[in-house]
């Protein structure tokens, strides 16, 4: 049966009802870290949480809503997950404590919570403990226990619960006659078990021979699959099943209308047949009408239906024998779904391909793909950085994702198209630190060199030109770098000898070399020899020295250099007054701040929006205390005219300009006193852009708030938010107080 490449949610609902989910339609995936289900997909993240994306009418994304999503959202309230398994319209997860939680459609009691009510967040399967594995069919679910026995629950119209009856059960029931089970897999209305002797038993529907016992007679108790004695893995989906043998070949049986058995024919098989030409298989996964295998060279082969490119070979032609998935290497896990497939790579990123009518390949679109595409943002965040109209994140694999405004190539992906979801920066790896400027970004690599990209009218990319770059270029003559900072139109680097180099605009002496002449290559900052930290923004810069004091240089029109002086400019570093024991520094557009060893804070400079945090709007040319004596701050970030700080309890406070909600307190009113950011706990890092703010949480998810006109909040929209929202693919779905996108805010402005 062919299914339209684009079909509405309503049409799907009608189709499923007509076909009767409890008897015919299914999707199952043997459990693991990724699970391509009916019209949705899920993955288990390294922190033990789960992300899902795609169709969500029955709550199968598990985030408390029934809104479909083209990018990953976090399943609510789940952690310590060991593995996941997806059915057609539901998903389940086994936890480290041996229990199981399920969510989504609950036809026939597939969620095991004693009801048939759909659940948009996970519920606990009743009476189940000591679980070693879970697998899900269309409207039934099974669990393998540590003692080698099996429990199943849900719809039982074809005997798929295996207990000798055809009566459905809303809670788990024992499958008799099975012992020594080491793996289970569920298909449409069947289930299979691999025993410790290498044999396989299946039960349930058998109209195409999917029980593999040489007949088409259904069975409500387990029956032996013919001729299998050395199985090391099993998989089932739709109305066929496959087994990988100890010799790394694969056998399949059951329905074969599209060649999903891989034997070169389209004839159904009631007992296992060899998949043609397939050797070196180390993993196998059955989709609804297709199958895939991972080989020992970490490449993939797929076969069967290819109507919407689910074989990933760049075509839409069915294949009755295996073909290679295009351009995919380093594969660590494979999951074949209804009409799509997904793979986890060795770098922990995900690729999906095939049908995408519900957003299930997770790349932020609804367009199907005949070759693998990256799932948006699935990887661990190591560092974040926000600047005027865009945001970037460094991942633990040393790559970088950016989103937001992109007129001058500041997203680094070779285009000038804005994006409201994170996109990879091209040809960049081995990154250990990021710096985000007004219209450019720079990355410090593990070899001590620097790459920059984006706007370059003042030479701020440091490559000896003033040509904008949409992909990273190397900064000329720079090595031994230990820190990198980007300002509005200039950039600075701290070297391992305690000196600093700056390049770009210099109208106010912000390069610190005693001149006002700009430079498109690095020049030395005069008189700095023991710096341990630098910070730049707007038209001035500051450095923290190893004796706990500070020096600043550049524009001083608002007193932002902190030397108590004249409101002019300084072409070389000057000392900040009355400041010692400094452990962290940060500068805004016309103000500066420092955190001291006692975790108190001092700020100075412009204060018309309350950005000094002392309860007034009076500017200061020397440091004043941020007036929150009961707070101890462990990190802070300066925005253009606002500041945010992380407290010892890992909550956040912000103060200053708030016209776009960048303080995160649910209002857009300026605040001259620090205000608590709503809904943030467990913050691990804070960064501030021009008029927006972002936080990395201690489980490597991200939240942003404030101005999102150019998509810089990364939540898939172009509005602004006065409370934190989730960055697509990086963590839990958290809804803030949103406002409509401002006029003209589109994805291609």
C-alpha positions as CSV (number, residue, x, y, z in Angstrom):
1,X,0.0,0.0,0.0
2,X,1.3,3.4,-0.9
3,X,0.8,6.4,1.3
4,X,0.8,10.0,-0.1
5,X,4.1,11.9,0.4
6,X,2.2,14.7,2.1
7,X,-0.9,13.9,4.1
8,X,-2.6,16.0,6.7
9,X,-2.9,15.1,10.4
10,X,-6.7,14.9,10.0
11,X,-6.4,12.6,7.1
12,X,-4.1,10.4,9.1
13,X,-6.5,10.2,11.9
14,X,-9.3,9.2,9.6
15,X,-7.1,6.6,7.9
16,X,-6.0,5.0,11.2
17,X,-9.6,4.8,12.5
18,X,-10.8,3.2,9.2
19,X,-8.1,0.6,9.2
20,X,-8.5,-0.1,13.0
21,X,-5.3,0.4,14.8
22,X,-5.9,-2.4,17.2
23,X,-5.9,-5.1,14.5
24,X,-3.9,-4.1,11.4
25,X,-1.6,-1.1,11.6
26,X,1.7,-1.0,13.4
27,X,5.1,0.2,13.8
28,X,7.7,-1.1,16.1
29,X,11.4,-0.7,16.6
30,X,13.5,-2.9,18.7
31,X,14.7,-0.8,21.6
32,X,17.8,1.3,21.8
33,X,19.0,5.0,21.8
34,X,17.0,6.0,18.7
35,X,13.6,5.0,17.6
36,X,11.9,5.9,14.3
37,X,8.2,5.3,15.0
38,X,5.0,5.8,12.9
39,X,5.1,9.5,12.1
40,X,7.4,10.5,14.9
41,X,10.9,9.8,16.1
42,X,12.7,9.8,19.5
43,X,16.2,9.6,20.8
44,X,17.7,9.0,24.2
45,X,20.3,11.7,25.0
46,X,23.5,11.1,27.0
47,X,22.0,12.7,30.1
48,X,19.3,10.0,30.3
49,X,16.5,12.2,28.9
50,X,14.5,11.7,25.7
51,X,13.8,14.0,22.7
52,X,11.0,13.4,20.2
53,X,9.8,15.1,17.1
54,X,7.1,14.7,14.4
55,X,3.4,13.9,14.6
56,X,1.8,14.5,18.0
57,X,-2.0,14.4,17.9
58,X,-2.0,11.7,20.6
59,X,0.8,13.2,22.7
60,X,3.4,10.8,21.3
61,X,6.1,13.5,21.6
62,X,5.5,13.3,25.4
63,X,6.0,17.1,26.1
64,X,2.6,17.7,27.5
65,X,1.1,19.1,24.3
66,X,-0.6,17.7,21.1
67,X,1.2,20.0,18.8
68,X,3.4,18.4,16.2
69,X,7.0,19.6,16.0
70,X,9.6,19.5,13.1
71,X,12.4,19.8,15.6
72,X,13.2,17.7,18.8
73,X,11.3,18.5,22.0
74,X,12.0,17.0,25.4
75,X,9.8,14.3,26.9
76,X,8.5,15.7,30.2
77,X,9.7,14.4,33.5
78,X,12.0,11.6,32.1
79,X,15.5,11.0,33.3
80,X,17.6,7.9,34.0
81,X,16.3,6.4,30.8
82,X,18.1,3.2,29.7
83,X,16.4,2.6,26.3
84,X,13.4,3.6,24.3
85,X,11.0,1.8,22.0
86,X,8.4,3.2,19.6
87,X,5.0,2.0,18.5
88,X,2.9,3.5,15.7
89,X,1.4,6.2,18.0
90,X,3.1,5.6,21.3
91,X,6.5,5.4,22.9
92,X,7.9,3.7,26.0
93,X,11.1,4.0,28.0
94,X,12.8,1.7,30.5
95,X,14.5,3.4,33.4
96,X,17.5,2.5,35.5
97,X,15.3,1.4,38.4
98,X,13.8,-1.4,36.2
99,X,10.4,0.3,35.6
100,X,8.8,1.4,32.3
101,X,7.0,4.6,31.4
102,X,4.9,5.1,28.3
103,X,3.1,8.0,26.5
104,X,1.0,8.7,23.4
105,X,-2.0,6.8,22.1
106,X,-3.4,4.2,24.4
107,X,-5.5,2.1,22.1
108,X,-6.3,-1.3,23.8
109,X,-4.3,-0.2,26.8
110,X,-0.9,0.0,25.1
111,X,0.5,2.3,27.8
112,X,-0.1,-0.2,30.5
113,X,-1.4,2.3,33.1
114,X,-4.8,0.5,33.5
115,X,-6.7,2.9,31.2
116,X,-7.2,3.5,27.5
117,X,-6.8,7.3,27.8
118,X,-4.0,8.9,25.6
119,X,-1.2,10.5,27.6
120,X,0.8,13.5,26.5
121,X,3.4,12.9,29.2
122,X,4.8,9.6,30.4
123,X,2.9,7.4,32.8
124,X,4.2,4.4,34.7
125,X,3.3,0.9,33.5
126,X,1.6,-0.7,36.5
127,X,3.0,-3.7,38.3
128,X,6.2,-3.9,36.4
129,X,9.7,-4.1,37.8
130,X,13.0,-5.7,37.0
131,X,12.7,-4.8,33.3
132,X,15.7,-5.4,31.1
133,X,14.2,-4.4,27.7
134,X,11.0,-2.9,26.3
135,X,9.5,-3.1,22.8
136,X,6.4,-1.6,21.2
137,X,4.0,-2.7,18.5
138,X,1.0,-0.8,17.0
139,X,-1.2,-1.0,20.1
140,X,0.6,-3.4,22.3
141,X,3.9,-3.4,24.3
142,X,6.1,-6.1,25.7
143,X,8.9,-6.1,28.3
144,X,11.7,-8.6,29.0
145,X,12.5,-9.0,32.6
146,X,15.8,-9.7,34.2
147,X,14.7,-13.3,34.9
148,X,14.4,-14.0,31.2
149,X,10.6,-14.0,31.1
150,X,8.2,-11.7,29.2
151,X,5.2,-9.5,30.0
152,X,2.9,-7.9,27.4
153,X,-0.1,-5.6,27.5
154,X,-2.4,-3.7,25.2
155,X,-4.5,-4.8,22.2
156,X,-4.7,-8.6,21.8
157,X,-7.1,-9.1,18.8
158,X,-4.5,-11.4,17.1
159,X,-3.1,-13.0,20.2
160,X,-0.1,-10.7,20.2
161,X,0.0,-10.7,24.0
162,X,1.0,-14.4,23.8
163,X,-1.0,-15.6,26.8
164,X,-3.3,-18.1,25.0
165,X,-6.3,-15.6,24.7
166,X,-7.4,-12.9,22.4
167,X,-8.5,-10.6,25.2
168,X,-6.8,-7.2,25.5
169,X,-5.2,-6.1,28.8
170,X,-4.6,-2.6,30.2
171,X,-1.8,-3.9,32.4
172,X,1.1,-6.4,31.9
173,X,0.3,-10.1,31.7
174,X,2.8,-13.1,31.8
175,X,3.6,-14.8,28.5
176,X,3.7,-18.5,29.4
177,X,6.2,-21.0,28.1
178,X,9.0,-18.5,27.6
179,X,12.3,-18.8,29.6
180,X,15.8,-17.8,28.9
181,X,14.7,-14.8,26.7
182,X,17.6,-12.5,25.9
183,X,15.8,-10.1,23.4
184,X,12.3,-9.2,22.3
185,X,10.9,-7.3,19.3
186,X,7.3,-6.3,18.4
187,X,5.8,-5.9,14.9
188,X,2.3,-4.8,13.8
189,X,0.3,-7.4,15.8
190,X,3.1,-9.8,16.6
191,X,5.9,-10.2,19.1
192,X,9.0,-12.2,18.9
193,X,11.6,-13.4,21.5
194,X,15.1,-14.6,21.0
195,X,16.2,-17.2,23.5
196,X,19.7,-17.8,24.9
197,X,20.1,-20.9,22.6
198,X,19.9,-18.8,19.5
199,X,16.4,-19.9,18.6
200,X,13.4,-17.5,18.1
201,X,9.7,-17.7,19.1
202,X,6.9,-15.5,17.7
203,X,3.2,-15.1,18.4
204,X,0.2,-13.1,17.1
205,X,-1.0,-12.3,13.5
206,X,0.3,-14.5,10.7
207,X,-1.5,-13.6,7.5
208,X,1.8,-13.1,5.6
209,X,3.8,-15.7,7.4
210,X,5.3,-13.2,9.8
211,X,5.5,-15.8,12.6
212,X,8.1,-17.6,10.5
213,X,6.8,-21.1,11.3
214,X,6.0,-22.2,7.7
215,X,2.3,-21.4,8.0
216,X,-0.2,-18.5,7.8
217,X,-2.1,-19.6,10.9
218,X,-2.2,-17.0,13.7
219,X,-1.1,-18.1,17.2
220,X,-1.9,-16.6,20.6
221,X,1.0,-18.6,22.1
222,X,4.7,-18.5,21.1
223,X,5.7,-20.8,18.2
224,X,9.3,-21.6,16.9
225,X,10.6,-19.7,13.8
226,X,11.7,-22.4,11.4
227,X,15.4,-23.1,10.9
228,X,16.9,-20.4,13.2
229,X,19.5,-21.8,15.6
230,X,22.2,-19.0,15.8
231,X,20.3,-15.8,16.0
232,X,22.1,-13.0,17.8
233,X,19.6,-10.2,17.1
234,X,15.9,-9.9,16.1
235,X,13.8,-7.1,14.7
236,X,10.1,-6.8,13.7
237,X,7.9,-4.2,12.1
238,X,4.7,-4.0,10.1
239,X,4.2,-7.6,9.0
240,X,7.7,-8.9,8.6
241,X,10.6,-9.7,10.9
242,X,14.3,-10.3,10.5
243,X,17.1,-12.0,12.4
244,X,20.8,-11.4,12.4
245,X,22.9,-14.6,12.7
246,X,26.2,-15.2,14.4
247,X,27.9,-15.3,10.9
248,X,26.8,-11.6,10.4
249,X,24.3,-12.5,7.7
250,X,20.5,-11.7,7.9
251,X,17.4,-13.7,7.5
252,X,13.9,-12.2,7.0
253,X,10.3,-13.6,6.7
254,X,6.7,-12.4,6.3
255,X,5.3,-9.8,4.0
256,X,7.4,-8.8,1.0
257,X,5.3,-6.7,-1.4
258,X,8.1,-4.1,-1.7
259,X,11.1,-6.3,-1.4
260,X,11.5,-5.7,2.4
261,X,12.8,-9.3,2.9
262,X,15.8,-8.5,0.7
263,X,15.9,-11.8,-1.2
264,X,15.5,-10.3,-4.7
265,X,11.8,-11.1,-4.9
266,X,8.5,-9.6,-3.8
267,X,7.0,-13.0,-2.7
268,X,5.9,-13.4,0.9
269,X,7.9,-15.9,2.9
270,X,6.5,-18.0,5.8
271,X,9.9,-19.0,6.9
272,X,13.3,-17.1,6.9
273,X,15.1,-16.4,3.7
274,X,18.7,-15.0,3.3
275,X,19.0,-11.3,2.5
276,X,21.0,-11.3,-0.8
277,X,24.6,-10.1,-0.8
278,X,24.6,-8.9,2.8
279,X,27.6,-9.8,4.9
280,X,29.3,-8.2,7.9
281,X,26.0,-7.1,9.4
282,X,26.4,-6.0,13.0
283,X,22.8,-4.5,13.5
284,X,19.5,-4.9,11.7
285,X,16.3,-2.9,11.9
286,X,12.9,-3.6,10.2
287,X,10.8,-0.6,9.1
288,X,7.2,-1.0,8.1
289,X,7.9,-1.7,4.4
290,X,11.7,-1.6,4.4
291,X,14.7,-2.9,6.3
292,X,18.2,-1.6,7.1
293,X,21.4,-3.1,8.3
294,X,24.5,-1.6,9.8
295,X,27.7,-3.2,8.6
296,X,31.0,-3.7,10.4
297,X,32.6,-0.9,8.5
298,X,30.0,1.5,10.0
299,X,28.1,2.0,6.8
300,X,24.4,1.2,6.1
301,X,22.5,-0.9,3.6
302,X,18.7,-0.7,3.2
303,X,16.1,-2.5,1.0
304,X,12.4,-2.6,0.3
305,X,10.0,0.3,-0.2
306,X,11.6,3.6,-1.3
307,X,8.5,5.6,-2.2
308,X,9.7,8.7,-0.2
309,X,13.4,8.0,-0.1
310,X,13.5,5.9,3.1
311,X,16.3,3.8,1.7
312,X,18.5,6.9,1.6
313,X,20.2,6.0,-1.7
314,X,19.2,9.3,-3.4
315,X,16.4,7.7,-5.4
316,X,12.7,6.8,-5.0
317,X,13.0,3.3,-6.5
318,X,12.0,0.2,-4.5
319,X,14.9,-2.2,-4.0
320,X,14.6,-6.0,-3.5
321,X,18.2,-6.3,-2.4
322,X,20.3,-4.0,-0.2
323,X,21.7,-0.7,-1.5
324,X,24.1,1.7,0.3
325,X,22.7,4.8,2.1
326,X,24.4,7.8,0.5
327,X,27.2,9.6,2.2
328,X,26.8,8.1,5.6
329,X,29.8,6.8,7.6
330,X,30.6,6.3,11.2
331,X,27.2,4.9,12.0
332,X,26.7,3.7,15.5
333,X,23.0,2.8,15.5
334,X,20.1,2.4,13.0
335,X,16.4,2.6,13.3
336,X,13.9,2.1,10.5
337,X,10.5,3.6,10.8
338,X,7.2,3.6,8.9
339,X,8.5,5.4,5.8
340,X,11.6,7.0,7.2
341,X,14.9,5.9,8.8
342,X,17.3,7.4,11.3
343,X,20.9,6.8,12.2
344,X,23.0,7.8,15.2
345,X,26.6,8.5,14.3
346,X,29.7,8.0,16.3
347,X,29.9,11.7,17.0
348,X,26.5,11.4,18.8
349,X,24.7,13.4,16.1
350,X,21.6,12.1,14.3
351,X,20.7,11.8,10.6
352,X,17.3,10.9,9.2
353,X,15.8,10.5,5.8
354,X,12.6,9.6,3.9
355,X,9.1,10.7,4.5
356,X,8.7,14.0,6.5
357,X,5.0,14.9,6.3
358,X,4.8,15.3,10.1
359,X,8.4,16.6,10.5
360,X,9.6,13.3,11.6
361,X,13.1,13.6,10.1
362,X,13.6,16.5,12.6
363,X,15.4,19.1,10.4
364,X,12.8,21.9,10.9
365,X,11.0,21.3,7.5
366,X,8.1,19.2,6.2
367,X,10.0,18.2,3.0
368,X,11.0,14.5,2.5
369,X,14.6,13.7,1.8
370,X,16.0,10.9,-0.3
371,X,19.4,11.2,1.4
372,X,20.3,11.7,5.1
373,X,19.9,15.1,6.7
374,X,21.0,16.2,10.2
375,X,18.4,16.3,13.0
376,X,18.4,19.9,14.3
377,X,20.6,20.5,17.4
378,X,20.8,16.9,18.7
379,X,24.2,17.0,20.5
380,X,25.5,18.1,23.9
381,X,26.1,21.8,24.4
382,X,29.5,22.7,25.8
383,X,29.4,26.6,25.5
384,X,27.0,29.2,24.4
385,X,27.3,32.8,23.2
386,X,24.9,35.5,22.3
387,X,25.4,38.7,20.5
388,X,23.3,41.5,18.9
389,X,21.0,39.5,16.7
390,X,22.3,35.9,16.6
391,X,23.4,33.1,19.0
392,X,25.9,30.3,18.7
393,X,26.6,27.1,20.7
394,X,29.8,25.0,20.8
395,X,29.0,21.3,21.1
396,X,31.0,18.7,23.0
397,X,32.2,17.3,19.7
398,X,34.0,20.5,18.9
399,X,31.6,21.7,16.3
400,X,29.5,24.9,16.4
401,X,25.8,25.7,15.7
402,X,24.5,29.2,15.1
403,X,21.0,30.8,14.6
404,X,19.4,34.1,14.1
405,X,20.3,37.0,11.8
406,X,22.6,36.1,8.9
407,X,22.8,39.0,6.4
408,X,26.5,39.1,6.6
409,X,27.1,35.4,7.0
410,X,27.4,35.4,10.8
411,X,25.8,31.9,11.0
412,X,28.8,30.6,9.1
413,X,27.0,28.1,7.0
414,X,27.9,29.5,3.5
415,X,24.6,31.4,3.1
416,X,23.1,34.8,4.1
417,X,19.7,33.3,5.0
418,X,18.3,33.9,8.6
419,X,17.5,30.8,10.6
420,X,15.3,30.4,13.7
421,X,16.8,27.0,14.5
422,X,20.5,26.1,15.0
423,X,22.5,25.3,11.9
424,X,26.1,23.9,11.7
425,X,29.0,26.2,11.0
426,X,30.7,24.9,7.9
427,X,34.2,23.3,7.9
428,X,34.8,23.9,11.6
429,X,36.0,21.3,14.1
430,X,38.2,21.1,17.1
431,X,36.7,24.2,18.6
432,X,37.4,24.9,22.3
433,X,36.0,28.4,22.7
434,X,33.6,30.8,21.0
435,X,33.3,34.6,20.7
436,X,30.3,36.4,19.2
437,X,30.6,39.9,17.9
438,X,28.0,42.4,16.5
439,X,28.0,40.8,13.1
440,X,30.8,38.3,13.2
441,X,32.0,35.3,15.2
442,X,35.3,33.7,16.0
443,X,36.3,30.3,17.2
444,X,39.4,29.3,19.1
445,X,40.7,25.9,18.0
446,X,42.6,23.3,20.1
447,X,45.8,24.1,18.2
448,X,45.8,27.7,19.5
449,X,44.7,29.3,16.2
450,X,41.5,31.3,15.5
451,X,38.9,31.2,12.8
452,X,36.4,34.0,12.2
453,X,33.4,34.6,9.9
454,X,30.7,37.2,9.1
455,X,30.8,41.0,8.8
456,X,34.3,42.3,8.0
457,X,34.0,46.0,6.9
458,X,36.5,47.1,9.6
459,X,38.8,44.1,9.3
460,X,37.4,42.4,12.4
461,X,37.9,38.9,10.9
462,X,41.7,39.4,11.0
463,X,42.4,37.7,7.7
464,X,44.0,40.8,6.1
465,X,40.9,41.8,4.1
466,X,37.7,43.7,4.6
467,X,35.6,41.2,2.7
468,X,32.7,39.5,4.5
469,X,33.0,35.7,4.9
470,X,30.0,33.3,5.1
471,X,32.3,30.5,6.3
472,X,35.3,30.6,8.7
473,X,38.7,32.0,7.7
474,X,41.9,31.9,9.6
475,X,43.2,34.9,11.5
476,X,46.6,35.9,10.1
477,X,49.7,35.4,12.2
478,X,48.0,34.4,15.4
479,X,49.1,31.4,17.6
480,X,49.3,30.5,21.2
481,X,45.8,31.9,21.9
482,X,44.1,31.0,25.2
483,X,41.0,33.3,25.0
484,X,39.1,35.0,22.2
485,X,36.7,37.9,22.5
486,X,34.6,39.7,19.8
487,X,33.3,43.2,20.0
488,X,30.9,45.1,17.7
489,X,33.5,45.8,15.0
490,X,36.7,44.4,16.5
491,X,38.2,41.3,18.0
492,X,40.8,40.6,20.7
493,X,42.9,37.5,21.6
494,X,44.7,36.7,24.9
495,X,47.9,34.8,24.3
496,X,49.6,32.3,26.6
497,X,52.3,34.8,27.5
498,X,49.8,37.2,29.1
499,X,49.9,39.6,26.2
500,X,46.9,40.5,24.0
501,X,46.3,41.2,20.3
502,X,43.4,43.1,18.8
503,X,42.2,43.9,15.3
504,X,39.4,45.6,13.5
505,X,37.9,49.1,14.1
506,X,39.9,51.6,16.2
507,X,38.1,54.9,16.0
508,X,38.1,55.3,19.8
509,X,41.4,53.5,20.5
510,X,39.7,50.2,21.2
511,X,42.7,48.2,19.8
512,X,44.8,49.6,22.7
513,X,47.9,50.1,20.6
514,X,48.2,53.9,21.1
515,X,46.6,54.9,17.8
516,X,43.2,55.3,16.2
517,X,44.1,53.5,13.0
518,X,42.2,50.3,12.3
519,X,43.9,47.1,11.5
520,X,42.7,44.0,9.5
521,X,45.4,41.9,11.2
522,X,46.2,41.5,14.9
523,X,48.3,44.3,16.7
524,X,49.7,44.2,20.2
525,X,47.8,46.0,23.1
526,X,50.3,48.4,24.7
527,X,51.6,47.6,28.1
528,X,49.8,44.4,28.9
529,X,52.1,41.6,30.0
530,X,50.2,39.7,32.7
531,X,46.6,39.6,31.6
532,X,44.5,36.5,32.4
533,X,41.1,37.6,31.0
534,X,39.8,40.1,28.4
535,X,36.4,41.4,27.5
536,X,35.3,43.8,24.7
537,X,32.1,45.2,23.3
538,X,31.0,48.4,21.6
539,X,33.9,50.8,21.6
540,X,36.0,49.8,24.7
541,X,37.8,46.8,26.1
542,X,39.0,45.6,29.5
543,X,41.5,43.1,30.8
544,X,41.9,41.4,34.2
545,X,45.4,41.1,35.4
546,X,46.9,38.2,37.5
547,X,47.1,40.5,40.5
548,X,43.3,40.9,40.6
549,X,43.2,44.4,39.2
550,X,41.7,45.7,35.9
551,X,42.8,47.8,33.0
552,X,40.4,49.3,30.3
553,X,40.9,51.3,27.1
554,X,38.9,52.9,24.3
555,X,35.8,55.1,24.5
556,X,35.2,56.6,27.9
557,X,32.2,58.9,27.0
558,X,30.1,57.4,29.8
559,X,32.8,56.6,32.3
560,X,33.0,52.9,31.2
561,X,36.8,52.8,31.6
562,X,36.3,53.2,35.4
563,X,39.3,55.5,36.0
564,X,37.2,58.3,37.3
565,X,38.4,60.6,34.6
566,X,37.3,62.8,31.9
567,X,34.8,61.1,29.7
568,X,37.2,61.1,26.7
569,X,39.1,58.2,25.1
570,X,42.2,56.3,26.1
571,X,44.4,54.8,23.4
572,X,46.2,52.5,25.9
573,X,45.0,50.6,29.0
574,X,44.3,52.6,32.2
575,X,43.7,51.3,35.7
576,X,40.1,50.9,37.1
577,X,39.8,52.8,40.4
578,X,39.4,51.1,43.8
579,X,39.2,47.6,42.4
580,X,41.0,44.5,43.6
581,X,40.4,40.8,44.0
582,X,38.6,40.7,40.6
583,X,37.8,37.1,39.4
584,X,35.6,37.8,36.4
585,X,35.0,40.8,34.0
586,X,32.5,41.7,31.4
587,X,31.7,44.8,29.4
588,X,28.5,46.1,27.8
589,X,28.2,48.7,25.1
590,X,28.9,51.7,27.4
591,X,29.3,50.1,30.8
592,X,31.6,47.6,32.5
593,X,31.3,45.1,35.4
594,X,33.5,43.0,37.6
595,X,32.8,40.1,40.0
596,X,35.0,40.0,43.0
597,X,36.5,37.2,45.0
598,X,33.7,37.5,47.6
599,X,31.1,36.9,44.8
600,X,29.9,40.5,45.0
601,X,29.7,42.7,41.9
602,X,30.8,46.2,40.9
603,X,29.6,48.1,37.7
604,X,30.4,51.5,36.2
605,X,29.7,53.6,33.1
606,X,26.4,54.4,31.5
607,X,23.3,53.8,33.7
608,X,20.3,55.4,32.0
609,X,18.6,52.0,32.0
610,X,19.7,50.9,35.4
611,X,22.4,48.6,34.0
612,X,24.7,49.3,37.0
613,X,22.2,47.6,39.3
614,X,22.4,50.0,42.2
615,X,18.8,51.2,42.1
616,X,19.5,54.4,40.3
617,X,19.9,55.7,36.7
618,X,22.9,57.9,37.4
619,X,26.0,57.0,35.5
620,X,29.3,56.5,37.3
621,X,32.9,56.8,36.2
622,X,34.2,54.6,39.0
623,X,32.9,51.2,40.3
624,X,29.7,51.1,42.3
625,X,28.3,48.0,44.1
626,X,25.4,46.1,42.5
627,X,22.9,46.5,45.3
628,X,21.9,43.0,46.2
629,X,23.9,42.3,49.4
630,X,22.2,39.0,50.1
631,X,23.2,37.5,46.7
632,X,26.4,35.8,45.9
633,X,27.1,35.6,42.2
634,X,29.3,32.9,40.6
635,X,29.1,34.1,37.0
636,X,27.8,37.1,35.0
637,X,27.3,38.3,31.5
638,X,27.0,41.9,30.2
639,X,24.6,42.7,27.4
640,X,24.4,45.9,25.4
641,X,22.5,47.7,28.2
642,X,21.6,44.9,30.6
643,X,23.4,42.4,32.8
644,X,22.6,38.9,34.1
645,X,24.3,36.9,36.8
646,X,24.2,33.3,38.0
647,X,23.8,32.9,41.7
648,X,25.3,30.2,44.0
649,X,22.0,28.3,43.9
650,X,22.2,28.3,40.0
651,X,19.2,30.6,39.6
652,X,19.6,33.8,37.6
653,X,19.0,37.5,38.1
654,X,19.1,40.3,35.5
655,X,18.9,44.1,35.5
656,X,18.9,47.1,33.2
657,X,17.3,47.7,29.8
658,X,14.3,45.3,29.3
659,X,12.5,46.6,26.2
660,X,12.4,43.1,24.6
661,X,12.1,41.1,27.8
662,X,15.8,40.3,28.0
663,X,15.7,40.3,31.8
664,X,13.4,37.2,31.7
665,X,11.1,38.4,34.5
666,X,7.9,38.4,32.4
667,X,7.8,42.1,31.8
668,X,9.4,44.6,29.4
669,X,10.1,47.3,32.0
670,X,13.6,48.5,32.8
671,X,14.9,47.4,36.2
672,X,17.6,49.2,38.2
673,X,17.7,46.3,40.7
674,X,18.5,42.7,39.9
675,X,15.3,40.7,39.1
676,X,14.9,36.9,39.2
677,X,14.6,35.2,35.8
678,X,11.4,33.1,35.7
679,X,11.5,29.3,35.4
680,X,15.3,28.8,35.4
681,X,17.0,26.5,37.9
682,X,20.1,24.4,37.5
683,X,21.8,27.1,35.3
684,X,25.4,26.2,34.4
685,X,26.3,29.1,32.1
686,X,24.9,32.5,31.2
687,X,25.5,34.7,28.1
688,X,24.0,38.0,27.0
689,X,23.4,39.3,23.5
690,X,22.5,42.8,22.5
691,X,18.9,42.5,23.6
692,X,18.5,38.9,24.4
693,X,19.9,36.4,26.9
694,X,20.6,32.7,27.0
695,X,21.4,30.1,29.6
696,X,22.9,26.6,29.4
697,X,21.4,24.3,32.1
698,X,23.4,21.7,34.0
699,X,22.0,18.9,31.8
700,X,23.2,20.7,28.6
701,X,19.9,22.0,27.4
702,X,19.4,25.7,26.6
703,X,16.9,28.5,27.2
704,X,16.9,32.0,25.6
705,X,14.7,35.0,26.1
706,X,14.3,38.6,25.0
707,X,14.5,39.9,21.4
708,X,13.9,37.1,18.9
709,X,13.2,39.3,15.8
710,X,15.8,37.5,13.8
711,X,15.3,34.1,15.3
712,X,18.2,34.5,17.7
713,X,16.3,32.7,20.5
714,X,16.5,29.5,18.4
715,X,13.0,28.3,19.2
716,X,11.7,28.2,15.6
717,X,9.9,31.6,15.8
718,X,10.7,35.3,15.0
719,X,9.0,37.0,18.0
720,X,10.2,38.2,21.4
721,X,9.7,36.5,24.7
722,X,9.8,38.0,28.3
723,X,10.5,34.6,29.9
724,X,12.8,31.7,28.8
725,X,12.0,29.5,25.8
726,X,13.7,26.3,24.7
727,X,16.3,26.4,22.0
728,X,15.2,23.8,19.4
729,X,16.9,20.4,19.9
730,X,18.7,21.4,23.1
731,X,16.3,20.7,25.9
732,X,12.9,20.7,27.4
733,X,10.0,22.5,25.7
734,X,9.3,25.5,28.0
735,X,6.8,28.1,26.9
736,X,7.4,31.7,27.7
737,X,5.2,34.8,27.5
738,X,5.5,35.4,23.8
739,X,4.6,38.3,21.6
740,X,3.8,38.3,17.8
741,X,6.8,38.7,15.5
742,X,7.5,42.3,14.7
743,X,6.6,43.5,11.2
744,X,9.0,42.2,8.5
745,X,10.4,39.4,10.7
746,X,10.7,36.5,8.2
747,X,13.2,33.7,7.6
748,X,14.9,35.4,4.7
749,X,15.0,39.1,5.6
